[in-house]
């Protein structure tokens, strides 16, 4: 008998992504709260200087990360399932990454 087909194993495997999403949401919430309080404190003291986002560097870093993740996922899904709809899980981040790299090159 395969241990993965047991109900307890299936429940644990189903709860792992849910726990990851919850923990990630909590981390993002507290980061945003801390950042907001930091800016409010700086505004109170008169030391706030707005920082502009360097869009070219952001597009480069994000494009490289999305391309690498999308390429790995695409190869993995292609090996596991072949050409199927699950391959979109890797092709979408790959396409977004390529688009951001093209934007970086053109700007």
WOMO-V100219 format. One line per field, one symbol per residue. phi: phi as a letter, one per 30 degrees, with the letter a starting at -180 (. if undefined). psi: psi as a letter, one per 40 degrees, with the letter a starting at -180 (. if undefined). burial: # if it has 9 or more other C-alpha atoms within 8 Angstrom, else .. A space follows every 50 residues. Layout:
# WOMO-V100219
phi=???
psi=???
burial=???
This chain:
# WOMO-V100219
phi=.dddddedddddddddddddddddddddeddddddddddddddddicdbd ccddddddddddddddddddddddddddddcidadddddcdddddddddd ddedddd
psi=hhddeiddddddddddddddddddddddddddddddddddddddefehhh hihgddddddddddddddddddddddddddeahadddddddddddddddd dddddd.
burial=........##............................#..##....... .......###.##############.##..#.....############## #.##...
